[in-house]
Amino acid sequence: MTPFEPVSLRVFIAICEERSLKAAADRENLTTSAVSKRLAYIEDQIGAALMHRGKGGIALTAAGEAFLPAARGLLQSMTRIQAHMSEYRGGTQGRVRVAASMTAIGSFLPADIAEFMGRHTDIQVSLDERVSPEVLRSVEEGAADLGVYWDAVGTGTLQALPYRADHLVVLVHREHELAARKRLKFSDTLQYERVAIKNGSIVQLTQQRLAIEEGEALQYHVQVRSFDAACRVVAARMAIAIVPKEPSLPLIRHFKLRAIPLTDDWALRRFVICVRNQDELPVPARLLLKHLASKWYGDQAGPV
């Protein structure tokens, strides 16, 4: 069977909606004879009559009723393909906009994107750091093609694929009284002065909520915006900190700090890649989504 082409599909849909060859011809800026030939072409390809023509106008046959939704779907798919591939006309580079949380950017995401760009030199990727709720909102509003963040925020109406995982640890100076502990519950840390990292982040908000549930108030007089700064504060014996192991590991080793795993369920963080609709993504974004999703190997995180 010869593939259907867009003009004939549009003509068939116009006839179905207008219930008139002449009205369909006017709508598609064609002659009535040209519309009739297009319809005959489709019927010849299918091998069945799609319409009855009578004094009362056009009536679809059973085959016509079955083909109408398929024709609309085919035309939509062709339109999406043309829109996606138009980015490459004249050598235009593809571009993907990614919004991601600080943890994702501070650990695994840049290397994964760099690997992708090494394989696809004609695609550019822009990366925007946001707190997790803002990542979600950026994708929902169309400001980003993909979002990468901790799934504790939820996904709303977005589609999500698993990406990577990490584990939160309690960071203390090697001479701190907690340094000898093998594991800790969050409640074990409430009495200690701590570093607040990036106010408004989901980790910080989770800690505040859990402390309230325990009838305690978090104690912190130091607020920073990076894991680097948090590690330096801990090294100076000013406070403890709760940080993700993976992005902090080089600094933990450099400052010879103790990183004690948290045993609470929320301490194992699973990151996701969210999109509005995978099928409607431009080709470059779809390729990056596939690449990032291939990095999921289950809950890889573990204690230091």
Secondary structure, DSSP 8 states (H G I E B T S, - for coil): -----HHHHHHHHHHHHHS-HHHHHHHHT--HHHHHHHHHHHHHHHTS--EEEETTEEEE-HHHHHHHHHHHHHHHHHHHHHHHHGGGGGG--EEEEEEE-HHHHHTTHHHHHHHHHHH-TTEEEEEEE--HHHHHHHHHTTS-SEEEEEGGG--TTSEEEEEEEEEEEEEE-TTSTTTT-S-B-GGGGTTS-BEEESTT-HHHHHHHHHHHHTT------EEESSHHHHHHHHHTTS-BEEEEHHHHHHHHHHTT-EEEEB-SGGGEEEEEEEES-GGGS-HHHHHHHHHHHTT--S------
